[in-house]
């Protein structure tokens, strides 16, 4: 059984199931721990299989913003909202980026 808030549990599951949509949860845990390189890598792997993951695109957009890649971040945020028009945090962040 996967413990969704347990980093080790998710890491083990992800390493055996690279095509899992749970990649975004793992990426978010890494992001929260300020392990941005790991978060980016997990997002890049996960988005290859799940390019419409609004959560995955949103996390990657936040990482791009940290790296000051505003154009990439804006594109990812637009993709986030296109795939989930009710993604309020994505809408808010896109508004801030587009100022």
C-alpha positions in Angstrom: 0.0 0.0 0.0 1.2 3.5 -0.9 1.4 6.1 1.9 0.7 9.2 -0.2 2.4 11.6 2.4 5.3 9.3 3.0 8.3 10.4 0.8 10.0 7.0 0.9 6.9 5.1 0.1 6.2 7.4 -2.9 9.8 7.2 -4.1 9.7 3.4 -4.0 6.4 3.3 -5.9 7.6 5.8 -8.5 10.9 4.0 -9.1 8.9 0.9 -10.0 6.0 2.7 -11.8 7.4 5.6 -13.8 4.1 6.0 -15.6 2.1 6.6 -12.4 0.0 9.8 -12.3 1.1 10.1 -8.6 4.4 11.6 -9.9 3.0 15.0 -9.2 2.5 14.2 -5.5 6.1 13.1 -5.3 7.3 16.2 -7.1 5.2 18.4 -4.8 6.8 16.7 -1.7 10.3 17.4 -3.2 9.2 21.0 -3.9 8.1 21.5 -0.3 11.4 20.2 0.9 13.1 22.6 -1.4 14.6 19.8 -3.4 13.9 21.6 -6.7 16.2 19.5 -8.9 14.5 16.3 -7.8 11.1 17.9 -8.2 11.9 19.0 -11.8 13.2 15.6 -12.7 10.1 13.8 -11.4 7.9 16.3 -13.3 9.8 15.8 -16.5 9.5 12.0 -16.3 5.9 12.1 -15.3 4.8 14.6 -17.9 6.2 12.5 -20.7 3.5 9.9 -19.8 0.9 12.4 -18.5 1.3 15.6 -20.4 -2.2 16.8 -19.4 -1.5 16.6 -15.7 -2.5 20.1 -14.4 -0.9 19.4 -11.1 2.4 18.3 -12.7 2.5 21.3 -15.0 1.7 23.6 -12.2 4.6 22.3 -10.0 7.0 22.5 -13.0 5.8 26.1 -13.6 6.7 27.0 -10.0 10.1 25.6 -10.5 10.6 27.5 -13.7 9.6 30.7 -11.8 12.3 30.0 -9.2 14.8 29.7 -12.1 13.4 33.0 -13.5 12.2 31.3 -16.7 9.1 33.4 -17.0 8.2 32.4 -20.6 8.4 28.7 -19.8 6.4 29.2 -16.5 3.7 31.2 -18.3 3.3 28.4 -21.0 3.1 25.7 -18.3 0.5 27.7 -16.3 -1.6 28.2 -19.5 -1.4 24.5 -20.1 -2.4 23.9 -16.4 -5.5 26.1 -16.8 -6.4 24.6 -20.2 -6.3 21.1 -18.7 -8.1 22.2 -15.6 -10.0 25.5 -15.9 -10.8 25.5 -12.2 -7.1 25.3 -11.0 -7.4 28.4 -8.9 -3.7 28.4 -7.8 -2.7 28.2 -11.4 -5.0 31.0 -12.4 -3.7 33.2 -9.6 0.0 32.4 -10.4 -0.6 33.1 -14.1 -2.2 36.4 -13.3 0.9 37.3 -11.2 3.3 36.2 -13.9 1.4 38.1 -16.6 1.6 41.5 -14.9 
